[in-house]
Amino acid sequence: MNPIAKRSSRRRTMIAAALVLVVLGGFVVRLVDIQVVHAEEHVADSISTGNMAGSETLWGARGTIVDDHGVVLASTTMRYDVNIDPTLVGDIDREAEDGTEYVQTWDEQAELIAQILGADTAEVQRIVADKKANDPESQWAQLKRGVSTAQYQALRELEVPYLTYDARPSRAYPNGAVAGNLIGFESADGEALAGVERWQDSCLEAKNGEETYQIGATDGIRIPGSEKVEPAVDGGEVKLTVDSDLQWYLQQMIAEETQNQRAVAGTATVVDIRTGAIRAAAEYPSMDPNDVLASDPAFRGSLVFGTTFEPGSTFKAITAASLLEEGVATPLTTTLAGDWEQFPNGARLGDSHPHPVQNYTLAGGLIDSSNVAMSHFGELLADEKRYDWLKRFGIGGGPVVGFPGEETGWIESPDKWDNQQHYATTFGQGFTATIPQVMSAYQTIANDGVRLPLRLVESCTSPEGEVTEAEKGESTRVISESTAQQLQLMLENVGFQSSVAEQIKVPGYSIAAKTGTAQKPAPGGGYKPGVYFTSIVGYAPADDPQYLVMITLDEPKRVTSSAATAPALQKAMKYVLQSYRVVPGRSEPETKLPEFK
């Protein structure tokens, strides 16, 4: 071949190869630009426009609520929404274990599905039929929301190809109604609506994550290695001060006592005097947060925190405390009082039982629970002074614990008191209080005059194990130690000498206690005739105060006085003292104070 022709051919080959290399280089550069340099931008653009991208929610677990011993009261579990594709519903060819082929009809499938769902076969068939009739092209209908994991697994074992499932976290309350009114509940969409669930939502709340990935344009299959994960963050653990065993017992007991007395409702609350911790807050009717709709809406909140009432004779002890602290009376100071009197300002007052005019001691006014005697004693202080002492003991001072929906109580300034309020405020009427306010007042007395803030929450523990103690508040001296100890002796004498003494007796212990029977306001003004809110509050051992118990019954009809609450106090106190292994002490006061002189 001509040498010149050979060189020309070689040149053309080199030029062609160079061109190929340039083209290939351009492709490589573009590929590197797409898959390396600007890969993130292209993936983000694909995800944002929904092209060739998929995602999956990573559910965070809402935190648990536990009692003071770590017993789980609320936790998160997975629930499943069961869906069906009506366009695919039909008979299915099956093969038995022995190899025999058979046809499973839609009717047979519907029956099996209904059995697992706890529904009627006709209802399952109706859902499908209605969807087909109203929206023939629809590939989705919901059979049931929120089935359990066991139901989900049973449905999967049916191997019905047109059933689909959407998983979602849901709350579970393993102890049912135990502390249900305290724990609260969530909506179907997971919004905390009531109780501790709402109150401590910032600790319990979880944050969902997300996994995104690319999928093939033609086959829809996830592309390996394309996943990007934003992890979920679980919620923390809320620890309560409640003892779930004590709570369970008191709920059973107060339910029985409420029904025995034919009352509208009842409560039983226990406080640790030395710490202010609420060990139980039981009530009847109660609410099971697993089935909120099964309960009366009026009883889905907490009666312990959401009830206001005129405390009645339980607050005669506060009148006595103010007199002792101001130095205008001693436990043995006396006054003449009958069972009914008309006072100089025109007010008319009476006691709950007939008796002649007697020379009551201040201690005796408490023991006999005489409204008339306490009204006379109350006049030893000006209205402004007595008002100030009621405020110091928490009346009208706002929520005690901070529980959602907690009521605050109410009292008017003394310049607005009418003739009746001038006296009624000495024996617990003419103002309203709450159960925590009454218990806080008695905790102060039993704790030698120092108020410790009542509390229901102990701590929040993060998913990483970091423990944050709940704010405990500042202790406050309300009355002197000397006044408190005089009042303790008076209340111990009430527990030993009053009309309910035998009913509240616990062998081996001396009980300090005071009853309260208050009229209930009528809607149009005045009071309902013969209708009462009854209560009793007591602590033990009287010589070494450790636990405080309060019982209330709303409108008891069998026994309408506060004596209706005495059996419940005895049962609750006995259980508390035995459960916490409180060492027995004296069984009666060291000094028996006289009622009369």
Buried (B, 14 or more C-beta within 10 A) or exposed (E): EEEEEEEEEEEEEEEEEEEEEEEEEEEEEEEEEEEEEEEEEBBBEBBEEEEBBBEEEBBBBBBBBBBBEEBBBBBBEBBBBBBBBBBEBEEBEEEEEEEEEEEBEBEBBBBBBBEBBEBEBEEBBEBBBEBBEEEEEEBEBEBBBEBBEEBBEBBEEBEBEBBEEEEBBBBBBEBBBBBBBBBBBBEEEBEBBBBBBBBBBEBBBBEEBEBBBBBEEEEEEBEEEBEBEEEBBBBBBBBBBBBBBBBBBBBBBBBBBBEBBEBBBBBBBBBBBEBBBBBBBBBBBBBBBBEBEEBEEEBBBBBBBBBBBBBBBBBBBBBBBBBBBBEEBEBEBBBEBBBEBEBEEEBEBBBBEEBEEBBBBBBBBBBBBBBBBBBBBBBBBEBEBBBBBBEBBBBBBEBBBBBBBBBBBEBBEBEEBEEBBBBBBBBBBBBBBBBBBBBBBBBBBBBBBBBBBBBBBBBBBBBEEEEEEBEBBEEEEBBEEEBBBBBBBBBBBBBBBBBBBEBBBBEBBBBBBBBBBBBBBEEEEEBEEEBBBBBBBBBBBBBBBBBBBBBBBBBBBEBBBBBBBBBBBBBBBBBBBEBBEBEEEBBBBEEEBBBEE
